[in-house]
Amino acid sequence: METAAPAPAVERAGRRPRDMALSMLVLLVPVFLLVGFYRFLGHEDPPAVDTTEVYGSVQRAGQFTPLKPTDLPQGWRIASATFTGGVLRIGVTAPSDGAMQVVESAQPSATLIPSIVGTGGAAGAPVSINGTEWQRHDDGRPGERALIQSATGRTVIIFGRATDSQLQRLASSLR
C-alpha cells in the first residue's frame, strides 16, 4: 500500500496573496449574509428586562417603597434592573438614544446624590411633575442631566444622557 506523500514545500510556498484573499472572501460572504438576514428579521433589539425579582428584593428588604416605571411610551424599554447595598437602579432607554437610570434609596440624600450625580454641575430650577416637585441638576457628570426628588425615607434620582422631556416623561411614569 502506498501512502500519498505530502505536498512539497516549494508548491505550498508558491501560493500568492491573491489566493488567500479569495479564500477569505469565500468565508466572509456567508457571514455577512447571515448577519444581514438576522438584522432584516428584526432581531437587533435587545429584550426588555423583567423587573419582578428585583422589585421583590426591594420589598423584602423593607427599606423603602419603590416607584416603578409604568405606561412607558412605545419604543422605551427597561434595559437593566439591580438592587445592591440598599440602592435600586433601573436602566431605561428611549428610542432616540436617550439612556437614563432611575436610582432609589433610603440612604441619606446628602451622601447618595453626590455619589450618583457627581459633585460638579449646578442645580437648576425646580420642575413640577404630576404635582410633585423635582429638582433639576445639570452637568454633575459631563453631558448628563438629572431630576432629584427627596422625600422622607426615600430619594429618587433620574439621570442620564437624555433630553429634559425624556427625563420628565420617565419621572411622570413612576408610580
Salt bridges, closest charged atoms under 4 A:
GLU44 OE1 - ARG39 NE 2.33
GLU53 OE2 - ARG60 NH2 2.96
ASP138 OD2 - ARG136 NH2 2.94
ASP164 OD2 - ARG136 NH2 3.49
ASP164 OD1 - ARG145 NE 3.42
